[in-house]
Amino acid sequence: MVSETPNVSQPGPFSQGQTVTTPQTNVNVKEQNNRLLLMEGATLQELVDGLNSVGATPRDLISILRTLKTAGSLHADLEVI
């Protein structure tokens, strides 16, 4: 949920500035506790398709794949272009 509240910004005395209204934006995010299950022997395409289906961004995919590679769970060479 995003909400915005107007605030007033006043200049200091004798500064010849102007009083203006500035927005204060509040963002509240609720994350669902969904689980990602991988089957043994899943292909890279199946992994990427599954991550895309839950809304992973390209940056997320790269981070996840690099982490899997570091953990020894991904047997491939990664090349980010």
C-alpha positions in Angstrom: 0.0 0.0 0.0 1.3 3.4 -0.9 0.0 6.5 0.8 1.1 10.1 0.5 0.8 12.9 3.1 1.5 16.5 2.3 3.9 18.4 4.5 4.8 22.1 4.7 8.4 23.1 4.3 9.1 26.6 5.6 12.3 28.6 4.9 14.3 30.0 7.8 13.7 33.5 8.9 15.1 36.2 6.6 16.1 33.6 4.0 13.8 35.0 1.3 12.7 31.5 0.5 9.2 30.3 -0.1 6.9 28.1 1.8 6.1 25.0 -0.2 4.2 21.8 0.2 6.3 18.6 0.0 4.9 15.1 -0.2 5.8 12.4 2.3 5.3 9.0 0.8 4.8 5.9 2.9 5.1 2.4 1.4 3.9 -0.7 3.2 4.7 -4.1 1.7 3.2 -7.5 2.8 5.1 -10.5 1.5 3.5 -13.8 1.3 5.3 -16.8 2.7 5.3 -19.0 -0.4 7.7 -21.8 -0.8 9.7 -22.6 -3.9 10.2 -26.3 -4.4 12.8 -27.7 -6.8 12.8 -31.2 -8.0 16.0 -33.1 -8.1 17.4 -32.9 -11.6 15.5 -29.8 -12.6 16.8 -28.2 -15.8 18.0 -24.6 -15.8 15.0 -23.7 -18.0 12.6 -25.2 -15.5 14.2 -23.2 -12.7 14.1 -19.9 -14.7 10.5 -20.5 -15.8 9.5 -21.2 -12.2 11.2 -18.1 -10.9 9.7 -16.0 -13.7 6.3 -17.3 -12.8 6.6 -15.9 -9.2 7.8 -12.5 -10.5 11.5 -12.7 -10.2 13.3 -9.9 -12.0 16.4 -10.5 -14.2 18.5 -9.1 -11.4 16.9 -11.6 -9.0 17.6 -14.5 -11.4 21.3 -13.5 -11.8 21.6 -13.3 -8.0 19.9 -16.7 -7.4 21.9 -18.4 -10.1 25.2 -17.0 -8.8 24.2 -18.2 -5.2 23.4 -21.6 -6.5 26.7 -21.8 -8.3 28.6 -20.7 -5.2 26.8 -23.3 -3.1 27.7 -26.0 -5.6 24.1 -26.7 -6.5 24.5 -25.5 -10.1 26.8 -27.4 -12.4 27.2 -24.9 -15.2 29.4 -21.9 -16.2 27.6 -18.6 -15.8 28.3 -15.8 -18.2 26.4 -12.5 -17.6 26.4 -10.3 -20.7 
